[in-house]
Amino acid sequence: MGLKQRKGRLAGATVAAFGEKDRSGSGHNTGKERSRKTNNDKSNLICLVFAFYTLVGGILCFYYLKYGPSMFLGKGWKDYTWTPSKWRKFIDNNERTILLIGGPHRAGTTIIWEAIKAHPEIVGFGDRFDTGVDYSEGVLMQDIYPRFGVGLEFRNYGKKDGHGKRVDGMGRYALNPDVHWTKENKQKLLQDPSTMSRLLNRFAPHWDQNKKFGSNGMMKAKVWVEKSPQNAVLSTFLEGVYNMPLEKDEKVVTNNGYLKESRRLATKFLYVTRHPIANIYATGKFVRDAMGGNIDFEILLKNYIELHKYMKIDEKALESPVMWVRLEDFASTPTSVLKEIFSFLDVSADEGVIQYVLKSIANIHSEPNAKYATEWCREGIRKHGLLIDKYADELITLGLGYDLDICK
């Protein structure tokens, strides 16, 4: 009995010992599992952080390659700091010409601008990477005058009517009552010399330092060109800015008719236009494809008419020389149109120079309206023909020389 009891105690002790061992082993394994889980959590967190920063880096890289340093440094990172009087003296003493191109969106302002700035005696802004804005349009680079909602069409801010619908932006902005900037309604800005210096200091680096001339582009080029479709409603205001007369103490000369009394005008204007039906179709297509929106045909038509009315009003009011170019003429006979443009700008219009220019730009489609004419005659005239009839008198009064019956 005693032996059995001792064995029993031994057995119990042995079992207890093994139990303790098992429990301690279990605790050790649990600790390892916790440690493993913690390491896994850390690894997952590191992967998530890495993936996040990779994604952010990829997005930033994408936009940097698209819009250049301005994406991070702002559009004014290269601004000059010249005073108004320094600008006035430089432009006048060197007899520089500033060509301002305007017209409807999708009417050919860009291709004509590219051809003009390819001339050896003319300088224009660089590409999107250089300027930081789409199509290198000056209106998108500066902060003196509005962009009229262009590029912001389908965002949640901008001008809206009483029903919450956008009333500015491409294809609509000319319908706003306060869209026309003139010397008369913007006198306050034209009496402030900093209006001129701020604008020129913003544009100057893009004329002066570029791939074409390297440095000193403003001295090497006789003509500086800036293209923005919205120049069509800003013309007389811009004439006042670039020709602002200054006294020695940096004050603006306030006598009436100062432009007529000045020795020369620094500005010239080039208005670009296109057949109304083709322009409306091209604008509507761009809005759908690039912006994911839609603008009613009649709104686009009314905007086209109002925009050209402002251009015609300004043409009469401007003291600077004005030239009109139709996209169709440029596309079908680019050599003769460029000869006229370069003669208008008082730069070489030799055949060799024109051929050099034409080789420097993208291929020009000789019939840019062909696909839109086909679309109009196939189904557009049935849908919108009555609207063209409704506004025919206004379109004809514009004097653009277009035949509205394109399905003959």
Sequence and secondary structure as in RCSB ss.txt:
>XXXX:A:sequence
MGLKQRKGRLAGATVAAFGEKDRSGSGHNTGKERSRKTNNDKSNLICLVFAFYTLVGGILCFYYLKYGPSMFLGK
GWKDYTWTPSKWRKFIDNNERTILLIGGPHRAGTTIIWEAIKAHPEIVGFGDRFDTGVDYSEGVLMQDIYPRFGV
GLEFRNYGKKDGHGKRVDGMGRYALNPDVHWTKENKQKLLQDPSTMSRLLNRFAPHWDQNKKFGSNGMMKAKVWV
EKSPQNAVLSTFLEGVYNMPLEKDEKVVTNNGYLKESRRLATKFLYVTRHPIANIYATGKFVRDAMGGNIDFEIL
LKNYIELHKYMKIDEKALESPVMWVRLEDFASTPTSVLKEIFSFLDVSADEGVIQYVLKSIANIHSEPNAKYATE
WCREGIRKHGLLIDKYADELITLGLGYDLDICK
>XXXX:A:secstr
 HHHHHHHHHHHHHHHHHHHHHHHHHHHHHHHHHHHHHHHHHHHHHHHHHHHHHHHHHHHHHHHHHHTTHHHH T
TTT     HHHHHHHHHHTT EEEEEE  TTSSHHHHHHHHHTSTTEEE   HHHHSSGGG GGGT SSS  TTT
T TTSS S B TTS B  STTTGGGSTT    TTTTHHHHT HHHHHHHHHHHHHHHHSBTTTBS HHHH SEEE
EE GGGGGTHHHHHHHHT  B TTS B   TTHHHHSS   EEEEEEE  HHHHHHHHHHHHHHHHS    HHHH
HHHHHHHHHHHHHHHHH SS EEEEEHHHHHH HHHHHHHHHHHTTS   HHHHHHHHHHS    S TTHHHHHH
IIIIIHHHHHHHHHHTHHHHHHTT    S    
